[in-house]
Amino acid sequence: MAKTNSKVHKIKCINCTHASLLQWFENPVIAQCNIRKDRMVAESEHSCDLFRDAGPRKLDIKHFDHYSDED
């Protein structure tokens, strides 16, 4: 088994420049990746090789008050 020297960093999508933030009702905020086109809970920790830190900013969260297939 080959060893690698790269460190795995845990990130949160809520801090990434590639994420659009969405929230339905009072549910957790969801991050939709503008590159991978998938969705994750924005505050969950995981590793991602595409992560780019957005730095300090006001969060722009799109809020929904209904569920729809078009969201």
mmCIF file of the N, C-alpha and C atoms, coordinates in Angstrom:
data_MODEL
# 
_entry.id   MODEL 
# 
loop_
_atom_site.group_PDB 
_atom_site.id 
_atom_site.type_symbol 
_atom_site.label_atom_id 
_atom_site.label_alt_id 
_atom_site.label_comp_id 
_atom_site.label_asym_id 
_atom_site.label_entity_id 
_atom_site.label_seq_id 
_atom_site.pdbx_PDB_ins_code 
_atom_site.Cartn_x 
_atom_site.Cartn_y 
_atom_site.Cartn_z 
_atom_site.occupancy 
_atom_site.B_iso_or_equiv 
_atom_site.pdbx_formal_charge 
_atom_site.auth_seq_id 
_atom_site.auth_comp_id 
_atom_site.auth_asym_id 
_atom_site.auth_atom_id 
_atom_site.pdbx_PDB_model_num 
ATOM 1   N N  . MET A 1 1  ? 0.844   -1.176 0.000  1.00 0.00 ? 1  MET A N  1 
ATOM 2   C CA . MET A 1 1  ? 0.000   0.000  0.000  1.00 0.00 ? 1  MET A CA 1 
ATOM 3   C C  . MET A 1 1  ? 0.895   1.247  0.000  1.00 0.00 ? 1  MET A C  1 
ATOM 4   N N  . ALA A 1 2  ? 0.661   2.157  -0.923 1.00 0.00 ? 2  ALA A N  1 
ATOM 5   C CA . ALA A 1 2  ? 1.467   3.370  -1.028 1.00 0.00 ? 2  ALA A CA 1 
ATOM 6   C C  . ALA A 1 2  ? 1.022   4.396  0.006  1.00 0.00 ? 2  ALA A C  1 
ATOM 7   N N  . LYS A 1 3  ? 1.999   5.064  0.602  1.00 0.00 ? 3  LYS A N  1 
ATOM 8   C CA . LYS A 1 3  ? 1.700   6.123  1.564  1.00 0.00 ? 3  LYS A CA 1 
ATOM 9   C C  . LYS A 1 3  ? 1.794   7.466  0.866  1.00 0.00 ? 3  LYS A C  1 
ATOM 10  N N  . THR A 1 4  ? 0.957   8.391  1.299  1.00 0.00 ? 4  THR A N  1 
ATOM 11  C CA . THR A 1 4  ? 1.016   9.742  0.746  1.00 0.00 ? 4  THR A CA 1 
ATOM 12  C C  . THR A 1 4  ? 1.383   10.709 1.859  1.00 0.00 ? 4  THR A C  1 
ATOM 13  N N  . ASN A 1 5  ? 2.010   11.799 1.501  1.00 0.00 ? 5  ASN A N  1 
ATOM 14  C CA . ASN A 1 5  ? 2.402   12.821 2.466  1.00 0.00 ? 5  ASN A CA 1 
ATOM 15  C C  . ASN A 1 5  ? 1.368   13.925 2.595  1.00 0.00 ? 5  ASN A C  1 
ATOM 16  N N  . SER A 1 6  ? 0.344   13.905 1.753  1.00 0.00 ? 6  SER A N  1 
ATOM 17  C CA . SER A 1 6  ? -0.649  14.972 1.807  1.00 0.00 ? 6  SER A CA 1 
ATOM 18  C C  . SER A 1 6  ? -1.546  14.791 3.028  1.00 0.00 ? 6  SER A C  1 
ATOM 19  N N  . LYS A 1 7  ? -1.874  15.903 3.663  1.00 0.00 ? 7  LYS A N  1 
ATOM 20  C CA . LYS A 1 7  ? -2.745  15.885 4.831  1.00 0.00 ? 7  LYS A CA 1 
ATOM 21  C C  . LYS A 1 7  ? -4.183  16.071 4.380  1.00 0.00 ? 7  LYS A C  1 
ATOM 22  N N  . VAL A 1 8  ? -5.081  15.370 5.033  1.00 0.00 ? 8  VAL A N  1 
ATOM 23  C CA . VAL A 1 8  ? -6.499  15.519 4.745  1.00 0.00 ? 8  VAL A CA 1 
ATOM 24  C C  . VAL A 1 8  ? -7.034  16.600 5.671  1.00 0.00 ? 8  VAL A C  1 
ATOM 25  N N  . HIS A 1 9  ? -7.599  17.642 5.088  1.00 0.00 ? 9  HIS A N  1 
ATOM 26  C CA . HIS A 1 9  ? -8.167  18.739 5.860  1.00 0.00 ? 9  HIS A CA 1 
ATOM 27  C C  . HIS A 1 9  ? -9.676  18.626 5.844  1.00 0.00 ? 9  HIS A C  1 
ATOM 28  N N  . LYS A 1 10 ? -10.271 18.754 7.011  1.00 0.00 ? 10 LYS A N  1 
ATOM 29  C CA . LYS A 1 10 ? -11.721 18.751 7.105  1.00 0.00 ? 10 LYS A CA 1 
ATOM 30  C C  . LYS A 1 10 ? -12.215 20.172 6.856  1.00 0.00 ? 10 LYS A C  1 
ATOM 31  N N  . ILE A 1 11 ? -13.194 20.296 5.988  1.00 0.00 ? 11 ILE A N  1 
ATOM 32  C CA . ILE A 1 11 ? -13.747 21.606 5.622  1.00 0.00 ? 11 ILE A CA 1 
ATOM 33  C C  . ILE A 1 11 ? -15.250 21.598 5.818  1.00 0.00 ? 11 ILE A C  1 
ATOM 34  N N  . LYS A 1 12 ? -15.855 22.773 5.716  1.00 0.00 ? 12 LYS A N  1 
ATOM 35  C CA . LYS A 1 12 ? -17.301 22.917 5.714  1.00 0.00 ? 12 LYS A CA 1 
ATOM 36  C C  . LYS A 1 12 ? -17.671 23.709 4.469  1.00 0.00 ? 12 LYS A C  1 
ATOM 37  N N  . CYS A 1 13 ? -18.636 23.222 3.722  1.00 0.00 ? 13 CYS A N  1 
ATOM 38  C CA . CYS A 1 13 ? -19.047 23.884 2.477  1.00 0.00 ? 13 CYS A CA 1 
ATOM 39  C C  . CYS A 1 13 ? -19.530 25.312 2.713  1.00 0.00 ? 13 CYS A C  1 
ATOM 40  N N  . ILE A 1 14 ? -20.043 25.601 3.896  1.00 0.00 ? 14 ILE A N  1 
ATOM 41  C CA . ILE A 1 14 ? -20.547 26.944 4.190  1.00 0.00 ? 14 ILE A CA 1 
ATOM 42  C C  . ILE A 1 14 ? -19.434 27.993 4.049  1.00 0.00 ? 14 ILE A C  1 
ATOM 43  N N  . ASN A 1 15 ? -18.179 27.560 4.127  1.00 0.00 ? 15 ASN A N  1 
ATOM 44  C CA . ASN A 1 15 ? -17.034 28.468 4.029  1.00 0.00 ? 15 ASN A CA 1 
ATOM 45  C C  . ASN A 1 15 ? -16.395 28.484 2.637  1.00 0.00 ? 15 ASN A C  1 
ATOM 46  N N  . CYS A 1 16 ? -17.018 27.849 1.662  1.00 0.00 ? 16 CYS A N  1 
ATOM 47  C CA . CYS A 1 16 ? -16.414 27.706 0.334  1.00 0.00 ? 16 CYS A CA 1 
ATOM 48  C C  . CYS A 1 16 ? -16.996 28.696 -0.678 1.00 0.00 ? 16 CYS A C  1 
ATOM 49  N N  . THR A 1 17 ? -16.143 29.217 -1.528 1.00 0.00 ? 17 THR A N  1 
ATOM 50  C CA . THR A 1 17 ? -16.586 30.145 -2.573 1.00 0.00 ? 17 THR A CA 1 
ATOM 51  C C  . THR A 1 17 ? -17.444 29.464 -3.631 1.00 0.00 ? 17 THR A C  1 
ATOM 52  N N  . HIS A 1 18 ? -17.351 28.151 -3.763 1.00 0.00 ? 18 HIS A N  1 
ATOM 53  C CA . HIS A 1 18 ? -18.090 27.419 -4.787 1.00 0.00 ? 18 HIS A CA 1 
ATOM 54  C C  . HIS A 1 18 ? -19.515 27.058 -4.363 1.00 0.00 ? 18 HIS A C  1 
ATOM 55  N N  . ALA A 1 19 ? -19.910 27.392 -3.145 1.00 0.00 ? 19 ALA A N  1 
ATOM 56  C CA . ALA A 1 19 ? -21.206 26.961 -2.615 1.00 0.00 ? 19 ALA A CA 1 
ATOM 57  C C  . ALA A 1 19 ? -22.272 28.040 -2.725 1.00 0.00 ? 19 ALA A C  1 
ATOM 58  N N  . SER A 1 20 ? -23.451 27.621 -3.163 1.00 0.00 ? 20 SER A N  1 
ATOM 59  C CA . SER A 1 20 ? -24.655 28.438 -3.062 1.00 0.00 ? 20 SER A CA 1 
ATOM 60  C C  . SER A 1 20 ? -25.420 27.891 -1.865 1.00 0.00 ? 20 SER A C  1 
ATOM 61  N N  . LEU A 1 21 ? -25.849 28.772 -0.965 1.00 0.00 ? 21 LEU A N  1 
ATOM 62  C CA . LEU A 1 21 ? -26.482 28.337 0.282  1.00 0.00 ? 21 LEU A CA 1 
ATOM 63  C C  . LEU A 1 21 ? -27.992 28.432 0.190  1.00 0.00 ? 21 LEU A C  1 
ATOM 64  N N  . LEU A 1 22 ? -28.661 27.345 0.579  1.00 0.00 ? 22 LEU A N  1 
ATOM 65  C CA . LEU A 1 22 ? -30.109 27.218 0.479  1.00 0.00 ? 22 LEU A CA 1 
ATOM 66  C C  . LEU A 1 22 ? -30.672 26.743 1.815  1.00 0.00 ? 22 LEU A C  1 
ATOM 67  N N  . GLN A 1 23 ? -31.885 27.205 2.157  1.00 0.00 ? 23 GLN A N  1 
ATOM 68  C CA . GLN A 1 23 ? -32.519 26.733 3.384  1.00 0.00 ? 23 GLN A CA 1 
ATOM 69  C C  . GLN A 1 23 ? -34.033 26.676 3.197  1.00 0.00 ? 23 GLN A C  1 
ATOM 70  N N  . TRP A 1 24 ? -34.609 25.525 3.531  1.00 0.00 ? 24 TRP A N  1 
ATOM 71  C CA . TRP A 1 24 ? -36.048 25.337 3.504  1.00 0.00 ? 24 TRP A CA 1 
ATOM 72  C C  . TRP A 1 24 ? -36.572 25.382 4.935  1.00 0.00 ? 24 TRP A C  1 
ATOM 73  N N  . PHE A 1 25 ? -37.521 26.257 5.167  1.00 0.00 ? 25 PHE A N  1 
ATOM 74  C CA . PHE A 1 25 ? -38.130 26.418 6.489  1.00 0.00 ? 25 PHE A CA 1 
ATOM 75  C C  . PHE A 1 25 ? -37.031 26.633 7.534  1.00 0.00 ? 25 PHE A C  1 
ATOM 76  N N  . GLU A 1 26 ? -37.060 25.896 8.637  1.00 0.00 ? 26 GLU A N  1 
ATOM 77  C CA . GLU A 1 26 ? -36.046 26.025 9.697  1.00 0.00 ? 26 GLU A CA 1 
ATOM 78  C C  . GLU A 1 26 ? -35.052 24.865 9.660  1.00 0.00 ? 26 GLU A C  1 
ATOM 79  N N  . ASN A 1 27 ? -34.969 24.176 8.535  1.00 0.00 ? 27 ASN A N  1 
ATOM 80  C CA . ASN A 1 27 ? -34.052 23.048 8.384  1.00 0.00 ? 27 ASN A CA 1 
ATOM 81  C C  . ASN A 1 27 ? -32.609 23.551 8.280  1.00 0.00 ? 27 ASN A C  1 
ATOM 82  N N  . PRO A 1 28 ? -31.632 22.643 8.416  1.00 0.00 ? 28 PRO A N  1 
ATOM 83  C CA . PRO A 1 28 ? -30.228 23.063 8.267  1.00 0.00 ? 28 PRO A CA 1 
ATOM 84  C C  . PRO A 1 28 ? -29.967 23.687 6.897  1.00 0.00 ? 28 PRO A C  1 
ATOM 85  N N  . VAL A 1 29 ? -28.984 24.545 6.835  1.00 0.00 ? 29 VAL A N  1 
ATOM 86  C CA . VAL A 1 29 ? -28.587 25.183 5.574  1.00 0.00 ? 29 VAL A CA 1 
ATOM 87  C C  . VAL A 1 29 ? -27.916 24.123 4.695  1.00 0.00 ? 29 VAL A C  1 
ATOM 88  N N  . ILE A 1 30 ? -28.276 24.125 3.419  1.00 0.00 ? 30 ILE A N  1 
ATOM 89  C CA . ILE A 1 30 ? -27.721 23.197 2.435  1.00 0.00 ? 30 ILE A CA 1 
ATOM 90  C C  . ILE A 1 30 ? -26.792 23.975 1.508  1.00 0.00 ? 30 ILE A C  1 
ATOM 91  N N  . ALA A 1 31 ? -25.646 23.377 1.194  1.00 0.00 ? 31 ALA A N  1 
ATOM 92  C CA . ALA A 1 31 ? -24.707 23.983 0.244  1.00 0.00 ? 31 ALA A CA 1 
ATOM 93  C C  . ALA A 1 31 ? -24.802 23.222 -1.072 1.00 0.00 ? 31 ALA A C  1 
ATOM 94  N N  . GLN A 1 32 ? -25.073 23.944 -2.131 1.00 0.00 ? 32 GLN A N  1 
ATOM 95  C CA . GLN A 1 32 ? -25.063 23.340 -3.460 1.00 0.00 ? 32 GLN A CA 1 
ATOM 96  C C  . GLN A 1 32 ? -23.760 23.729 -4.134 1.00 0.00 ? 32 GLN A C  1 
ATOM 97  N N  . CYS A 1 33 ? -22.958 22.740 -4.471 1.00 0.00 ? 33 CYS A N  1 
ATOM 98  C CA . CYS A 1 33 ? -21.663 23.000 -5.097 1.00 0.00 ? 33 CYS A CA 1 
ATOM 99  C C  . CYS A 1 33 ? -21.880 23.431 -6.540 1.00 0.00 ? 33 CYS A C  1 
ATOM 100 N N  . ASN A 1 34 ? -21.341 24.589 -6.894 1.00 0.00 ? 34 ASN A N  1 
ATOM 101 C CA . ASN A 1 34 ? -21.488 25.114 -8.251 1.00 0.00 ? 34 ASN A CA 1 
ATOM 102 C C  . ASN A 1 34 ? -20.565 24.417 -9.246 1.00 0.00 ? 34 ASN A C  1 
ATOM 103 N N  . ILE A 1 35 ? -19.657 23.574 -8.752 1.00 0.00 ? 35 ILE A N  1 
ATOM 104 C CA . ILE A 1 35 ? -18.768 22.823 -9.635 1.00 0.00 ? 35 ILE A CA 1 
ATOM 105 C C  . ILE A 1 35 ? -19.258 21.381 -9.778 1.00 0.00 ? 35 ILE A C  1 
ATOM 106 N N  . ARG A 1 36 ? -19.443 20.701 -8.659 1.00 0.00 ? 36 ARG A N  1 
ATOM 107 C CA . ARG A 1 36 ? -19.859 19.291 -8.689 1.00 0.00 ? 36 ARG A CA 1 
ATOM 108 C C  . ARG A 1 36 ? -21.357 19.108 -8.892 1.00 0.00 ? 36 ARG A C  1 
ATOM 109 N N  . LYS A 1 37 ? -22.129 20.170 -8.656 1.00 0.00 ? 37 LYS A N  1 
ATOM 110 C CA . LYS A 1 37 ? -23.594 20.138 -8.811 1.00 0.00 ? 37 LYS A CA 1 
ATOM 111 C C  . LYS A 1 37 ? -24.265 19.176 -7.829 1.00 0.00 ? 37 LYS A C  1 
ATOM 112 N N  . ASP A 1 38 ? -23.637 18.947 -6.669 1.00 0.00 ? 38 ASP A N  1 
ATOM 113 C CA . ASP A 1 38 ? -24.271 18.137 -5.645 1.00 0.00 ? 38 ASP A CA 1 
ATOM 114 C C  . ASP A 1 38 ? -24.582 19.000 -4.433 1.00 0.00 ? 38 ASP A C  1 
ATOM 115 N N  . ARG A 1 39 ? -25.301 18.437 -3.473 1.00 0.00 ? 39 ARG A N  1 
ATOM 116 C CA . ARG A 1 39 ? -25.701 19.172 -2.271 1.00 0.00 ? 39 ARG A CA 1 
ATOM 117 C C  . ARG A 1 39 ? -25.266 18.428 -1.017 1.00 0.00 ? 39 ARG A C  1 
ATOM 118 N N  . MET A 1 40 ? -24.886 19.218 -0.004 1.00 0.00 ? 40 MET A N  1 
ATOM 119 C CA . MET A 1 40 ? -24.510 18.669 1.298  1.00 0.00 ? 40 MET A CA 1 
ATOM 120 C C  . MET A 1 40 ? -25.006 19.617 2.373  1.00 0.00 ? 40 MET A C  1 
ATOM 121 N N  . VAL A 1 41 ? -25.131 19.116 3.596  1.00 0.00 ? 41 VAL A N  1 
ATOM 122 C CA . VAL A 1 41 ? -25.424 19.995 4.721  1.00 0.00 ? 41 VAL A CA 1 
ATOM 123 C C  . VAL A 1 41 ? -24.220 20.925 4.858  1.00 0.00 ? 41 VAL A C  1 
ATOM 124 N N  . ALA A 1 42 ? -24.458 22.217 4.836  1.00 0.00 ? 42 ALA A N  1 
ATOM 125 C CA . ALA A 1 42 ? -23.384 23.212 4.747  1.00 0.00 ? 42 ALA A CA 1 
ATOM 126 C C  . ALA A 1 42 ? -22.427 23.193 5.934  1.00 0.00 ? 42 ALA A C  1 
ATOM 127 N N  . GLU A 1 43 ? -22.896 22.793 7.117  1.00 0.00 ? 43 GLU A N  1 
ATOM 128 C CA . GLU A 1 43 ? -22.062 22.796 8.309  1.00 0.00 ? 43 GLU A CA 1 
ATOM 129 C C  . GLU A 1 43 ? -21.387 21.447 8.575  1.00 0.00 ? 43 GLU A C  1 
ATOM 130 N N  . SER A 1 44 ? -21.634 20.434 7.724  1.00 0.00 ? 44 SER A N  1 
ATOM 131 C CA . SER A 1 44 ? -21.010 19.125 7.949  1.00 0.00 ? 44 SER A CA 1 
ATOM 132 C C  . SER A 1 44 ? -19.546 19.160 7.543  1.00 0.00 ? 44 SER A C  1 
ATOM 133 N N  . GLU A 1 45 ? -18.709 18.453 8.311  1.00 0.00 ? 45 GLU A N  1 
ATOM 134 C CA . GLU A 1 45 ? -17.282 18.407 8.015  1.00 0.00 ? 45 GLU A CA 1 
ATOM 135 C C  . GLU A 1 45 ? -16.969 17.222 7.113  1.00 0.00 ? 45 GLU A C  1 
ATOM 136 N N  . HIS A 1 46 ? -16.164 17.473 6.096  1.00 0.00 ? 46 HIS A N  1 
ATOM 137 C CA . HIS A 1 46 ? -15.706 16.426 5.190  1.00 0.00 ? 46 HIS A CA 1 
ATOM 138 C C  . HIS A 1 46 ? -14.476 16.936 4.447  1.00 0.00 ? 46 HIS A C  1 
ATOM 139 N N  . SER A 1 47 ? -13.882 16.123 3.617  1.00 0.00 ? 47 SER A N  1 
ATOM 140 C CA . SER A 1 47 ? -12.737 16.575 2.827  1.00 0.00 ? 47 SER A CA 1 
ATOM 141 C C  . SER A 1 47 ? -13.188 16.856 1.400  1.00 0.00 ? 47 SER A C  1 
ATOM 142 N N  . CYS A 1 48 ? -12.566 17.851 0.773  1.00 0.00 ? 48 CYS A N  1 
ATOM 143 C CA . CYS A 1 48 ? -12.904 18.214 -0.603 1.00 0.00 ? 48 CYS A CA 1 
ATOM 144 C C  . CYS A 1 48 ? -11.684 18.858 -1.247 1.00 0.00 ? 48 CYS A C  1 
ATOM 145 N N  . ASP A 1 49 ? -11.292 18.331 -2.383 1.00 0.00 ? 49 ASP A N  1 
ATOM 146 C CA . ASP A 1 49 ? -10.126 18.872 -3.087 1.00 0.00 ? 49 ASP A CA 1 
ATOM 147 C C  . ASP A 1 49 ? -10.438 20.148 -3.856 1.00 0.00 ? 49 ASP A C  1 
ATOM 148 N N  . LEU A 1 50 ? -11.715 20.518 -3.965 1.00 0.00 ? 50 LEU A N  1 
ATOM 149 C CA . LEU A 1 50 ? -12.106 21.735 -4.680 1.00 0.00 ? 50 LEU A CA 1 
ATOM 150 C C  . LEU A 1 50 ? -12.350 22.930 -3.758 1.00 0.00 ? 50 LEU A C  1 
ATOM 151 N N  . PHE A 1 51 ? -12.244 22.726 -2.451 1.00 0.00 ? 51 PHE A N  1 
ATOM 152 C CA . PHE A 1 51 ? -12.548 23.776 -1.471 1.00 0.00 ? 51 PHE A CA 1 
ATOM 153 C C  . PHE A 1 51 ? -11.671 25.014 -1.678 1.00 0.00 ? 51 PHE A C  1 
ATOM 154 N N  . ARG A 1 52 ? -12.327 26.174 -1.670 1.00 0.00 ? 52 ARG A N  1 
ATOM 155 C CA . ARG A 1 52 ? -11.644 27.473 -1.705 1.00 0.00 ? 52 ARG A CA 1 
ATOM 156 C C  . ARG A 1 52 ? -12.286 28.337 -0.637 1.00 0.00 ? 52 ARG A C  1 
ATOM 157 N N  . ASP A 1 53 ? -11.505 28.759 0.329  1.00 0.00 ? 53 ASP A N  1 
ATOM 158 C CA . ASP A 1 53 ? -12.015 29.521 1.476  1.00 0.00 ? 53 ASP A CA 1 
ATOM 159 C C  . ASP A 1 53 ? -12.546 30.882 1.025  1.00 0.00 ? 53 ASP A C  1 
ATOM 160 N N  . ALA A 1 54 ? -13.780 31.154 1.376  1.00 0.00 ? 54 ALA A N  1 
ATOM 161 C CA . ALA A 1 54 ? -14.418 32.418 1.014  1.00 0.00 ? 54 ALA A CA 1 
ATOM 162 C C  . ALA A 1 54 ? -14.028 33.540 1.962  1.00 0.00 ? 54 ALA A C  1 
ATOM 163 N N  . GLY A 1 55 ? -13.413 33.215 3.091  1.00 0.00 ? 55 GLY A N  1 
ATOM 164 C CA . GLY A 1 55 ? -13.007 34.232 4.053  1.00 0.00 ? 55 GLY A CA 1 
ATOM 165 C C  . GLY A 1 55 ? -14.208 34.827 4.775  1.00 0.00 ? 55 GLY A C  1 
ATOM 166 N N  . PRO A 1 56 ? -13.957 35.825 5.602  1.00 0.00 ? 56 PRO A N  1 
ATOM 167 C CA . PRO A 1 56 ? -15.066 36.438 6.344  1.00 0.00 ? 56 PRO A CA 1 
ATOM 168 C C  . PRO A 1 56 ? -16.005 37.195 5.402  1.00 0.00 ? 56 PRO A C  1 
ATOM 169 N N  . ARG A 1 57 ? -17.297 36.941 5.566  1.00 0.00 ? 57 ARG A N  1 
ATOM 170 C CA . ARG A 1 57 ? -18.288 37.603 4.721  1.00 0.00 ? 57 ARG A CA 1 
ATOM 171 C C  . ARG A 1 57 ? -19.663 37.413 5.333  1.00 0.00 ? 57 ARG A C  1 
ATOM 172 N N  . LYS A 1 58 ? -20.609 38.188 4.872  1.00 0.00 ? 58 LYS A N  1 
ATOM 173 C CA . LYS A 1 58 ? -22.005 38.004 5.268  1.00 0.00 ? 58 LYS A CA 1 
ATOM 174 C C  . LYS A 1 58 ? -22.545 36.851 4.429  1.00 0.00 ? 58 LYS A C  1 
ATOM 175 N N  . LEU A 1 59 ? -23.158 35.869 5.080  1.00 0.00 ? 59 LEU A N  1 
ATOM 176 C CA . LEU A 1 59 ? -23.670 34.710 4.359  1.00 0.00 ? 59 LEU A CA 1 
ATOM 177 C C  . LEU A 1 59 ? -24.912 35.089 3.558  1.00 0.00 ? 59 LEU A C  1 
ATOM 178 N N  . ASP A 1 60 ? -24.927 34.707 2.309  1.00 0.00 ? 60 ASP A N  1 
ATOM 179 C CA . ASP A 1 60 ? -26.068 34.948 1.426  1.00 0.00 ? 60 ASP A CA 1 
ATOM 180 C C  . ASP A 1 60 ? -26.822 33.626 1.287  1.00 0.00 ? 60 ASP A C  1 
ATOM 181 N N  . ILE A 1 61 ? -27.883 33.457 2.089  1.00 0.00 ? 61 ILE A N  1 
ATOM 182 C CA . ILE A 1 61 ? -28.651 32.218 2.104  1.00 0.00 ? 61 ILE A CA 1 
ATOM 183 C C  . ILE A 1 61 ? -29.995 32.458 1.430  1.00 0.00 ? 61 ILE A C  1 
ATOM 184 N N  . LYS A 1 62 ? -30.303 31.663 0.419  1.00 0.00 ? 62 LYS A N  1 
ATOM 185 C CA . LYS A 1 62 ? -31.596 31.750 -0.259 1.00 0.00 ? 62 LYS A CA 1 
ATOM 186 C C  . LYS A 1 62 ? -32.597 30.911 0.533  1.00 0.00 ? 62 LYS A C  1 
ATOM 187 N N  . HIS A 1 63 ? -33.663 31.553 1.027  1.00 0.00 ? 63 HIS A N  1 
ATOM 188 C CA . HIS A 1 63 ? -34.655 30.888 1.866  1.00 0.00 ? 63 HIS A CA 1 
ATOM 189 C C  . HIS A 1 63 ? -35.877 30.484 1.051  1.00 0.00 ? 63 HIS A C  1 
ATOM 190 N N  . PHE A 1 64 ? -36.420 29.306 1.386  1.00 0.00 ? 64 PHE A N  1 
ATOM 191 C CA . PHE A 1 64 ? -37.607 28.781 0.725  1.00 0.00 ? 64 PHE A CA 1 
ATOM 192 C C  . PHE A 1 64 ? -38.680 28.496 1.764  1.00 0.00 ? 64 PHE A C  1 
ATOM 193 N N  . ASP A 1 65 ? -39.944 28.742 1.401  1.00 0.00 ? 65 ASP A N  1 
ATOM 194 C CA . ASP A 1 65 ? -41.054 28.448 2.314  1.00 0.00 ? 65 ASP A CA 1 
ATOM 195 C C  . ASP A 1 65 ? -41.948 27.352 1.752  1.00 0.00 ? 65 ASP A C  1 
ATOM 196 N N  . HIS A 1 66 ? -41.448 26.619 0.741  1.00 0.00 ? 66 HIS A N  1 
ATOM 197 C CA . HIS A 1 66 ? -42.166 25.482 0.186  1.00 0.00 ? 66 HIS A CA 1 
ATOM 198 C C  . HIS A 1 66 ? -41.157 24.569 -0.506 1.00 0.00 ? 66 HIS A C  1 
ATOM 199 N N  . TYR A 1 67 ? -41.572 23.332 -0.726 1.00 0.00 ? 67 TYR A N  1 
ATOM 200 C CA . TYR A 1 67 ? -40.743 22.379 -1.464 1.00 0.00 ? 67 TYR A CA 1 
ATOM 201 C C  . TYR A 1 67 ? -41.229 22.323 -2.902 1.00 0.00 ? 67 TYR A C  1 
ATOM 202 N N  . SER A 1 68 ? -40.288 22.221 -3.837 1.00 0.00 ? 68 SER A N  1 
ATOM 203 C CA . SER A 1 68 ? -40.639 22.163 -5.240 1.00 0.00 ? 68 SER A CA 1 
ATOM 204 C C  . SER A 1 68 ? -39.582 21.371 -5.977 1.00 0.00 ? 68 SER A C  1 
ATOM 205 N N  . ASP A 1 69 ? -39.937 20.715 -7.070 1.00 0.00 ? 69 ASP A N  1 
ATOM 206 C CA . ASP A 1 69 ? -38.983 19.978 -7.879 1.00 0.00 ? 69 ASP A CA 1 
ATOM 207 C C  . ASP A 1 69 ? -38.019 20.907 -8.608 1.00 0.00 ? 69 ASP A C  1 
ATOM 208 N N  . GLU A 1 70 ? -38.353 22.186 -8.689 1.00 0.00 ? 70 GLU A N  1 
ATOM 209 C CA . GLU A 1 70 ? -37.535 23.148 -9.432 1.00 0.00 ? 70 GLU A CA 1 
ATOM 210 C C  . GLU A 1 70 ? -36.469 23.818 -8.574 1.00 0.00 ? 70 GLU A C  1 
ATOM 211 N N  . ASP A 1 71 ? -36.416 23.559 -7.257 1.00 0.00 ? 71 ASP A N  1 
ATOM 212 C CA . ASP A 1 71 ? -35.444 24.208 -6.363 1.00 0.00 ? 71 ASP A CA 1 
ATOM 213 C C  . ASP A 1 71 ? -34.076 23.626 -6.516 1.00 0.00 ? 71 ASP A C  1 
# 
